[in-house]
Amino acid sequence: MAEESQPAVSVVPDDDNEGKFKKSDCVAFYRRQMQGPNLQYRALLDTMVLTEKGARFELLEPDTQTRLVLSVLPCKNDTVKILVDELLPIKARYRVPDVIIGEPQCEQLRVERQTTDSVTLSWSSGRHQVHVWHFPFRVEILCDDEVMVTFNSKGKLWFETLQERPSELQEGPSSLLWQETFKQFVDIKANGPSSIGADFCLHGFSHVYGLPEHADSLQLGDTGDGKPYRLYNLDVFGYELYNRLGLYGSVPLLVAHKLDRTLGVFWLNASETFVNVHHSPTDHQDDQTPPVKRRRVQPQTDVHWLSESGVIDCVVLLGPSPQQLFSQYAQLTGYQALPPLFALGYHQCRWNYNDEADVKAVDAGFDRHNIPYDVIWLDIEHTDGKRYFTWDPVLFPEPVGLQRHLEKKKRKLVIINDPHIKADPNWSLYCEARDGGHFVKDREGQLYQGSCWPGVSCYLDFSRPATRAWYSRCFALDKYKGSTPSLFVWNDMNEPSVFDGPEQTMPKDVVHYGGWEHRELHNLYGFYQHMATAEGLITRSGGSERPFVLSRSFFAGSQRFGAVWTGDNVASWQYLKISIPMLLSLSVVGIVFCGADVGGFVQDPDPELLVRWYQAAALQPFFRGHSAKVTKRREPWLFGEKVTAAIRTVIQQRYCLLPYWYTLFHQAHTSGLPPLRPLWVEFSRDQSTFAVDNQYMIGGALLACPVTEPGLQEIKVLLPGSGEIWYDVQSAKAHKGGKTLSLPVTLDTVPVFQRGGSVVCRSVGSGSCTAELQQLPLCITVALNSQGAADGDLYLDDGHSFDYRDRKSFCLRRFSMLSGRLLCRPASEEGASFDCDTVVQSVTVLGVKSKPSTVIVHVSGAKDTSAAFEFVDTCCSVTVSGLSLRVATDWEIQID
């Protein structure tokens, strides 16, 4: 078949993004809710029914005679679910499937008191209560008699009930409820107006976070300017900074924090959603009141959610600590998948590497310049005419040979696989998908066709379980010709991106499995492709190997399937700077395996920007260099030896730190704690940290403050915690916490500090990839706090299989030091079956008060030995070297 002409898509940032994408005032359901009447819902308390799972009430709006049903479901992990649906709908409304993992264990409610105006229900031995008011209707959630959250505090509950479509639509305002026009696109609404909305008051909170994805600050701002946060997954190339319009993914979780509590509101809805945030002032603002008589007003944040369709299905997460909130949310939507170790190494990508010889040359370049890396990537040009699951026969004639060439060095290949399928009747995969009913249909019941990289394309309906299963089977080695077990996958353009569609995405009236319109589940599309791809790679290995899949689009729960990145950024200092709050925003809502394209996807970074971006990205979870085909080549050795040396150093440092990173991902996988953390997560009672988003914690031990401005000779670093001690990782110099440090910087300076009281394990040397890393010994840095104590964990397994889960084959060890005695002991009773030969070669203790006289090493079942050590007076550190202590063995070192 003749090659179709390619769509004319620019790879230069689009100045017309604002005209291409809707603003809130262009969206009919948003206007209706914001301009509509204040509805006067009443809770009919005499309809209350208590069940094993909670309580149910009927709600009535007298003017419209709308009847709803409210369910309040308290759960044992200190969460409360609030569900509102039509009482007697003409047909079922869409409820988001597959995001929540299992039914939470509910608590039995009991009546504490009841009047004609309200009823108070309690659970958890009376510590938690729900107070439901008849009129004005509202639901208060109390902890220890203090109101934490009020649902419908401002009376913004909105619920447009489903209607039968009129046989003929008359011209006029009512017809606009059934269709909506944006530019040349007409959206026909099969169910008419169906939007929902509700507001929450978060009492005592003035700092809120979350709601990715936006290129904005970590702390959510007040939307009183008429610019709400939009959650609608879109392909926004070269996105505008400090903008609340939607980007590639959406997680409808808002996290609020104050000195003594962290809580969250999770709004489970996959249709287009807007969120308004209003911060009430802390102090009374009447300047006529004498200062001595001004009353202190408790701060609060009001959050108004508005969605185009579905039901009101939300969960309030009560914390109270950040760590408990992360655990509550992970129990709800799933924990971060434990990635294979290679995925935490460095990735090299370009749109596109030209051919097999180009790939091999780049691979050899890393070895020649002594720069470790693990994965090289191929973009759309590796395929035969943009047909996914194929290879260009001229450019990539021997894909298996290429993968084996890389695999000999223990390296991997990642290829792109998008959700659009070239509409080519001579292509067997297209025919198989068409005949199997795997494509979405237009509102007339025909195959929906849109334009993307291959030209005219059909789009897989990943909401259909049978389609996901079929797609997963396409990754089988005998079906995906040219693939091997060392091939992994990148899902791009899966918002979905449709070049000739409204807002460059799929029309809302396209029909999915079950007859559901695309409007109901738009934000789930990429989530489902990510799921199907991960399941395909697991199936390919017979269930034995962990997958690696990167996705551009995501939703709540996407953390279960792999990694995400921040999309098509630009090579500028501003984009480097915004990458930090963007990644922190992702991290606090569970999407913790995240990163930004190093150097910027489009335009050409100058050498200083490139070095600074490598320095920042090496201290973030997903570490990939990536650039567009119109940019200059950007391999690390193309900018002169000084730049090559600087990049080599930070990549090698990343590899040395991988034992710590891997341990943090184990922690995320088991507890929900993100590896990348805003400062307030670790210093929850230090208000100076609440708005900081230019520095962050890596786990609980390391503080990073990347340089994100050009030409700096000094950088200011907040060292939080008045009782803390911080050690400069480069100089080992100690600094007291609770102050801002002015640190001189050069191009080689990467500001990182280790927290007193922590233990960090590193590899001795970096190797050429993570496979070599596993054979290297460890060095341990013990940073003592003011009490002379420290502790930290180390997690090890085989780095690639599910044996850690299925056979408990892993090693989890704890290093703890007190009174000059460092112990290595099991941190878990599980994991004893893992045969771990890793040894500790040296131990450095920071914060030693005086030079020791002896160092004695005791290994369980062996004779005590003395060890050589070095004391550095200028930084009060002791380094014990020449060791060969197996991590899996109990041992101790006494420093006297």
N, C-alpha and C positions, 0 to 999 in steps of 0.2 A: 504493500500500500504506500502511496506517495506520502512523504513527510508533510504534515500540515504546517502552515505558517505559525510561527510562535507569537504569543501575545506580546504586545509592546508594553513591557513593564519596566519602568525606570529603576535603576539601582542608585539613584541620587535621592537624598532625603526630600520628601514631598512637602513643599510649602503649602499645598492645598489640603492637608489633612483635615483642617477644620471644616472645609466645605464638603469633604468626602464623607465625614462621619457626623452623626446626629448629635446635637446638643439636647439637653433635657427639655427645653421649651419646644423642640420639634417632635416630642414623643407624646402621643395623645393620652395614654393612660396616666402619665406623670402629670400632665396639665389637669386632667379631670380630678385627680386626687388633691393636688395642691390648691386648685381653685374651687373644689366642690364644697358642698355644705358640710358642717360639722354634724355627723350622725350621732344620734342619742341612744346608743345601745344600752340595754338593761340586761343584767343577769337575772334570770328567773330562778331564784334560790330554791323555790319549792320543787324544781325539776332535778335537784341534785341527786345523783346516784353515786354511791361509793362502790368501787370495785377493787379487786386484788391489785390492780395496776394504778389506782389513783381515783380521781373524781371527774364526773361529767356534769355539765350544766347546759341548759338551753339559753341562747341569747336572742333578744328581740329588739329590732329597730322599729318603733311604732309608726313613723311616717311612711316608710317604704314597706312595712310588714315583712322585712327580711328576717328569716329565722336561721340561726347558726347553732352549731353545737361546739362547745368548748370542752376540751379534755386537759386536765392538769395531771401530769404523771411524774411524781418524784422518784428518783433512782438512788440506789444504795451508794453510788460513788459521788454523792453531793452534786447531782445535776437535776434539773427540773425541765421536763418537756412540756411545752404549751402547744396544743394542736387546735386549730379552728377550721371547720369545714361547713359546707351547707348542711342543714338538717335533712332536707329531702331534695337532693339535686336531681335534675332531669336525667343526668348521667354522671358517671364518676369523673372527678377532676384528677388531674395528673399529680401523683405523688412520686417524688424522686426515689428511684430504686438504686440498689447496688452501692450506695455511698456509705450507709450505716452498716457496720459489721456486727450482725447479731442483735437480738433484742436486749436492751439493758435490763438488769434485774430491778424491778420496781419495788417501792416501799408501800406498805399499807397505810393509808391516811385515816386519821380519826378526828372527830369533831371536838374542838376545844371549847368553842362557844358559838352561838348562833342567835342573831336578832333578825328583825324584819329588813334591816339595812345591809347586813353582811354575815358572812360565815367565816370562821377561822378554823383551818385544818392544820394538823401537825403531824410530824413524823420524826424519826431519828431521836427518840426519847424526848421529844418536845423541843429539841434544839433548833429545828427548822420548822417554819410555818408558812402557810399560804393563806392570805386574807383576800377573799373574793367579795367585792362590793356590788350591791344591786344597782345603784344609780348615783352618780355617774359610774358606769361599769369600769372597774379596773381590778387588776390582780397584783397584789403585793407579795413579794417573796422576802421573808425575814430570816435572819440568822441571829440566834441569841437575842431575840426581841428587837433587833435593829433592822429596819427596812433597807434591803440592798438594791432591789430592782422593782420597779412598778411597770407592769404591762398595761398599755392604754392610759398612761398618765395624762396625756394631752387630748385624749378622745379621738385619736386619728385612726381607729379601727375602720377598715374599709374592705368591703367584700362584694364584688359585682357577681351576682349569681348568674349561672348559665341560662341561656334562653334558646327557644326554638327560632330558627332563622325565618324571618317573614318571607312569605311567598314572593312578594314584590317589595323592593326597597324604594320608598318615596324619597324624592330629592329633599335635602334639608339636613339639619344637624343630626337627626337620628341615624341617617344613612352613614355618617362618619363613624358611628360606633361599630359598623360592620366592615368597613374598609378604611385603609389609611394610605396616603400617598407620600412618598419621599422621592423627590426628583422625578424620574420617569417610572419609578417602581410603584406598583399598586399591590398592597397587602390585603388579601381577602381573609377576613376572620371567620372561620367556620362556626365558632361558638359565640360570636359577638364579643362585647366587652366582658372581661373575666379577671380584671386586675384585683389585687389584694394589697393591703398595707396595714402597718401597725407601728406603734411607737413604744419605746422603752425609756424610762428614766433610770439612770445609773446614779444612785445617791452617793454623794461624797467623792465622786470621781471627776477629775479634770484632765486626766491623761489617758488617751485611747489610741489604739494601734490596730494594725491588721488591714483587712479588706483589700488584699492585693488582687489585680496587679495594676499599679499606677507608678509612673515615674515621678514620685513625690517624696516628701519627707517621711520619716518613720512615724512621727506623731501626727495623727489625723487632725486636720484643721477644721475650723468652724465653717460651715457651708452657708452661712447667712448671706453670702455674696451671690446666691442663686446658682452656684456651681456644685451640685451634689457629686458624690462618688458614684461612678457608673460601673456596674459589673456586667459586662457583655463582651464576650471573647471576640477579638477582632485582630486582623492582620494590619497593624499600624506601623508601616515602615518608617524608620527614622523619627520615632515618636517625639512629640514635644515634651519638654521637661516641665516639672511642676504643674502637671495637668491632671485633672481628676477623671478624664474620659477613660473608658475601658481599654485595656491592652489584650494580650494574648490569652490570659487565664483569669480565673475568678475563684476566690475562696471567700464565701460570705460569713466569715468569722471576725467579730470585733472583740478585741481584748482591752479591758480597762484595768488600770493599776493605780493604787494609792499606797500610802505608807504601810498599812496593815492588811491589805487584801488585794488580790488579783481575781477578776472574774471575766467571763466571756459570754457573748451572745452569738449563737450559731443559727443562722437563718437558712434553712435547707430549702432552697428554691433554685432551679436551674434556668428559669426564664430571665429575660432582661430585668435587671434590678437596679434601683437607685437607692442611695443611702444619704440621708441628711444628718449632719452632726451639729449640735448646738451646745456650746459650753456656757453655762451660766456663770456670772462673775462670782468671785470668792467673797468680796466685801460689798457691803451696802454702798451704793453709789450716790446717795443724796448728799451733795456737798453742803447743804444748809444745816445738816445735823452736826452738832458739836462732836469733835473726835471722841470725847470720852463717852458719848452716848451712842455712838454708832455700833450697831449690833453686827456680830460676825455671822455671815451667811454661809451655810454649808455649801460647798461647790457641788455641782451636779452636771452631768452630761446627758442630753436628750438625743436619742437616736431614732430616726424615722426610716423604716424600711418600706419600699414600694416596689412590687413586682408585677409583671404583666399578667401572670396566670398562676395556676396551681392552687395550693392550699397554704394556710399559715402553719408552718411546721418549724418550730424553733426550740432550741435547747439553751437554757441558762446554765453556765458552768460556774460553780460557786467557789472554786479554788479551795482554801483561801490563798495559798502560796502560788507563785508562778510555776513551780515544779508540779504541784498538784493539778493546776489547770492544764498543763501540757499532757499530763497523764490522763485526765478526764477526756480531753479531746481525742487523744490517741485511742482510748478505749471505744470511743464513738465512731471514728472514721478510719481507724487503722494506724499502725505504727509504720515508721519509715522502713522500707525494705532494706535489709543488710546487703549492701552492694558487694560484688566481687572486688577484691583488693585492687585489681588493675584499674578499676574505674576511678579510684582516688588518686591515681597518678596523673601525669600531664598528657593532654590530648592535643594533637596537631591537626587542624582542619583548614580547608580552603574551598571556596566555590570557584573553581574545581581544580583538583589535581589532574593534569592533562591526560595521562595515560599510565600504564604499568611502569614504564621506565621512569617517569616523573616520581611516582610513589616510591620506587626503590631508591632513587637518588636522594629524596628527602629523608628517607629512613637512614641511609648511609651518612647523610650529613650530621644527624644527631650523634652517631657513633664517632664520626671524625672530629667533632667539636666537644666530645665528652659531655653531652647533655642528655640526661635520662629522659625517656618518654615511654609511654605504653601503648598509645592508640593513634592510628592515622585514619582520617575520615575521607569519604567520597560523597560528593553532592550529586545533583541530578544528572550531570553529564556522564556519569559512569554507566547509565542505562542505555538500552537500545531504543532511542526515540522517546524518552521519558516514560517508558513502560516499566513500571516497578517490578521487581523480581526478575529482571533481565540484565544483561551486560552488553555494552557496546562491543560489537564483534571486531571492530578495528582497534579501538583504544584499549579495550580490556579483554583480549582474546583468551587469556589464560588466568581467569580469576582464582581458580583453585591453586595454581602455582604461585600466584602472588600472595595468597593467604598463607601458604606453607612456608614461603620465604620469610614472612613476618613471624610466623609461629616458631620457626627455628630459633628466633631471638626472644621468644616468649612474648611477642607483641600481637596486638589485635587489629582488626579492620572493622570500621563502622561504616555502614552505607545508609543512605537516606531512603525512606519509604513513606510516601505521602498518601492521603486518603482518597485522592481523585484517581480514577482509572481511565486511561485513554480510551475514548469511544471508537474502538477499532474492531470491526466485525471479523477481521482476519487474525485477531489475536486470541488465542485459546483462553487466556485468563479472563479477558473481558467477557467472552461468550459464556464461560463457566459462571461468572458472577451474575451476568444478566439472566441466564436460564435458571440459576438457583434462587432468584428473587432477592439478591443481596444489595440492590441499589435503592436509594430513596426515590420517591415518585413525586411528581408535581401535583397540584391540586386537582388536575383532570385525570389523574391515575396513570399518566405516562411516565416513562423514565425521566427523571430530572436531569437536564444537561446544563453544565456551566463551563466556564473557561478557566483553565489554569495552565501550568507549565506545558502539558502535552497538547494544548489546544482544547478542542471540545472534549469534555470529560463527564463521566458519571461518578457519583459519590457513594461510597459504601455506607450502608445503614448499620453502623456499629451498635446501635441500640438494640438490634435484633440478636438474641443469643446464638441463633444458628449462623448468622453472618460472622459473628466474632469467632465461633468455632471453625468455620470455613477459613477465615483469614488466618487464624492461628496455624492451621494445617499447611498453609502456603509456605511456612518457614521450614517445613520438613526437608531434610537434606536431599531426599530423593525427588522432591517436588521443586524446590528452589535450586535449579541447576547452577552450578558454580559456587555454591555456598559450602562452608565448612563449619565445624563447631567453634572456630575462632572468629566468626563473623557476628557482629552485633548491630543494633538498629537505632536509627534516628527518625522519629516521627515529626515531620515539619508540616506547615501549612494546614494544620488540623483544627483551626478555630471553628468551622473550616473556612479557608480562604477561597473565594470565588471571584475572579477578576472582574467579571461582568455582572456581579450580583449587587444588591443593595448594601451599602457600606462595605463592599468587597467581601461579602459573606453570603451564606445561603438564605434565600427568601424564607420568611417565617411561616408561609403557608405551604411549604413543602411537607410531604406526609411521610412519617416514619412507621416502623413496626407498631402494630396495635392500633393504627389509625391516628396516632398522636401527631399533632402539628409540630413542626420544628421549633416554633416559638416556645413550646413547653420545656424543651430539653436542650436548647442551643448550647448552653455552657457545659453540657455533659459530653459533647461530641468528641473533643480531644481526649477526655478522660477515658472514654470507651475504646478509642483506638489504642491508647497507651496500655490499657488492660489487655486487649486482644493480642498486642505485640508481645508483651511480657509473657503471657500465657503460651504464645507460640514458641518462644525460645525455651521456656521450661519444658514444654512438650517435646521439642526437638531433642532435648537431652535425656528424655525418658524420666524427667523429674529429678535429675541428679545435680544439675548445674544451675547456679544463680544467673539470671539474665542481667543484661544491661541495656536499658532503653532510655533514650533522651526524648522528651516531648516538649514542643513549644507551647501547646495549649494544655490547660489543666483545670481541675476543680478540686474541691475538698475530697480527700481520699486518694488523690493521685500519688501521694507519697508511697503508697503500697506497691507501685509499679516501677519506680526508678527516679530519674532526675529531670529537672527542668532548667531552662535558662531564660534570660531576660530579653531574648529576641534581637531584632535588627537595630543595634545601637550604633553610635557614631564615634569616630576617632576624635574625641575632643576631651578636654579636661573636665568639662561639665558632666559628660556622660560617665567618666571614671568616678567622679564624685558622687553622682546619683546612684551608681551601682551599689553602694554600701547600704543606704536606707532601703533600696529595693530588695536586696537579699535579706536584710533583717526583717522586713515586713513579711516576706515569704517564710522565714524561719519561725516566726512566732505563731504562724497558723499551720504548722506541721509540714510544710513543703521545704524540708531541710537540706535535701541534696540539690543545691541550686548554685548557679554561677552566672557570670556575664562574659560575653565574648572578649577575650583579651586583646587590647589594642583598638577595639571598635570594629564593627562589621564593615562599615563603609567609610570612605575617605582614608587618608594616609596619616598615621601618627608620626610626629617627629620623634627622634630617638629618646629624648627625655620622657615624653609621655608613654612611650612603649615600655621603657624600663619601669616606670612607676606603676604602670598597669600590671606588669608581671609581678611586681612586688606585692601589690594588693591581692591579686587573684591567687597567688601561691598560698595565701592565708585565708582562702575561702573554699567552700566544700567542693564544687565542681570547677575544674581548672582546664580550660580549653582556649587555645589560640584559634581565632577564626576570622576570615576576611572574604570580602566579595571579589568576584572575578575581575572587576574593573579597577581594583586597587593594585598597588605595587606589591610584588611578592614580599612576604613578611617572615620568612623563616628566621630564627633567632640569630643566625650568623651573618646576616646580610647588611648589618649596620656598623661594621667596624669592630675591632677587637675589644674596645672598651665596653661597648654595649653588649657584645656577645658574652664577655666575662661577667657582667652584672646580671644578665639573664641566666647564665649558667649557674651562678651562685644561688639565686633564689629558687630555681627549679631543684637543684641539689638539696637545698635546705628543706624544700617541700618533701622530698623523698626521705630525708633523714627523720622528719617529723611524722611520717606515715604511721608508725606504731601508735602514736597518740591520736591521730585522726581516726584510725580504725577502731580504737577503743571508744572514741566518742560516737561513732556510728553504731557500735554495739549498744551503747547507752541509749541512743535515740531509738533503736530497734526494740529495746526492752522496756524503756521508761517514758519515751516520748520527748525527752529533753533534746533540744536542738544543739548541734555542734556549734553553730554560730549564734551568739546570744547578745541582745542589747545589754548594756551595762546594768540596767535596772533589774534584769532577771537575777543577777548575782548579788546586786546591792539594792534589794527591794525597799529598804528604808532610808536610802540616801537620795534625797530629792534632787540633788544636783545631777544625777544620772538620767532623770526621767525623759529629758528631751534630747539627749546626746545621740547623734546618728552618724558621726564621722569616725567613730572608733567603736570597738566591740570586743567581747570576750570570745575566745575559742575554747569551748568547754569552761570549766571553772578555774583553770590554771593560768591561761595566757591572755593578756590584753594586747590588742593590735590597734595601731593608729596609722594606717597607710597615709603616705604623702600624696595628696590629690590636687596640688596647685603647683604651677611651674616656678622654677627659680628660687625656691625657698632655701634659706640658710638656717632657719630655726622653725620648730613646730611646737605648738602647745599641746600637752597631753594631760587630760584629767586622770589622776590616779585616785580612784574613789576609796572610801572607807577610812575614817580617821584612825582606826586602830590597825590598819593593814600595813604590811611591808611589801614593796614592789622591787624586783630585781631586774635591771636592764639586761636583756638576754645577750646583747653584744659585749657589754663591759662587765657584767656581774655586779655593778654598783647598786647599792641599796638606796631606796627612797621611801620616805614615809607617805602613807596614803592621806586622803583628805585634802589634797591640794592640786593645783595645776602646775605641771613641770614645763619649763622652757628647755627644749632639747635641741642642740645644734645638729643639723643634718647636712649630709653630702648626698650625692647621687647614689652612693652605696648604702645609705642608712635606711634600715627598715625598722621603725620603732615598734618593738615588741617587749613586753615585760612579763616576768613570771611572778605570780602571786605567792607571797609567803604563806606557808601551810600546804603547799602543793608538791607533787612529784610528777615529773614528766619524763617519759621514756623516748629515746631517739635511737635510730640506727647509727652505727659507726660506718660512715660512708653511705653513698646513695645507690651504687650499682648503675646498670643501664636501664633497668625497668623494675617493676615491683617483684617479679619472680626472683631476681637476684637479691632483692631487699630481704626476702624471707630467710636467706642463708646468712645474713650478716649479724654480728653480735650487737648488743645494745650498750648505750651509755645512759645513765640515769642522773637526772638533775633534781636534787632535793632542795627545795627553797623553804627555809625555816621561818615560821611566824614568830611573833614576839614571845610566845611561850616555848620556843625551841622545838616545835612539833611540825609535822607534815605528813600527808598521806596521799596516795593516788593509786589508780588501778591500771592494769595492762591486760588487754584482751587479745588472744591469738587463736587462730584456727587455720584450716588449710587454705583459706583465702578465696575459694571458688565454689565449693559444693554446699549442699544442704545438710551435710553430716553434723554440723553444729546444732541443728534443730532436730533431725531425725534420730541421731545416735548420741546426742549430747557430747559430741566430739569437739571440745574446745578447751582452752586454758584461760582462766580468769584469775589473776593474781593481784594481791594488794601489797603495796610497799608503804610501810608506816614507820615514822621515826619519832622518838621521844627520849629525852634525856641522853642524847648521844648514841642511841641504839636504833639501828635500821633493821626492820624485819621484813622478810619476804614470806608471805603466807597465802593460802587460798582465799579468794574473795567470795567464792561460791563453792558449795559442796558438789555442784554439778561440774561436768567437764573433765573429770579425772581420766577419761579414756583417751584424750588427745595426746599423742606421742610428740611432745614438744622438746626439741633439742636446742632451742634458742638460749644463748648464754649472755650474761651481763659481763661486760669487759671492764667497765669503769663506773665509779659513782662519784659525783661532785655534790658536795653539801655547801649551800650558800647560807651565810648568816651565822657562821661559827664564831663564837665570842673570843676564843683564844686558840693558839696553836696547840693541837693535841700532842701527847707524848707517845701514844701507841694506837695502832689500829688492829683489832683482832677480828678474824673472820671465823664464824662457826657455821658449819654445814651439818645438817641433820645426819647422824650416823657416821660422821667423820671427825677427825681430830682437828682441834682449833689450830689456826695458823695466823701468823702476823702478816700484814700486808704493807706494801710500800705506799707512801702517800706524799702529797705535796701541799703545803699550806701557803696561800697567797694572802699576805697581810693587807694589801691595799683594798681587797674586796672581801676579806674575811671568808675565804672559801677553802675547803679541803677537797682534794681530788685523790681518790683511792684508785689506783690503776693496776694493770697486770692481773686482773681477776678472770676467772672462767667459771662463773656461778650459773648453773642451769636455772632458768626461770621457774621450771616446774618443780624444783626442789625447795624445801624449806631451808632457809639460811638466815643469818643475821650478821651485821657488822657493828662492832662496838668501837666508837671513837672516844678515847679518853684523853 
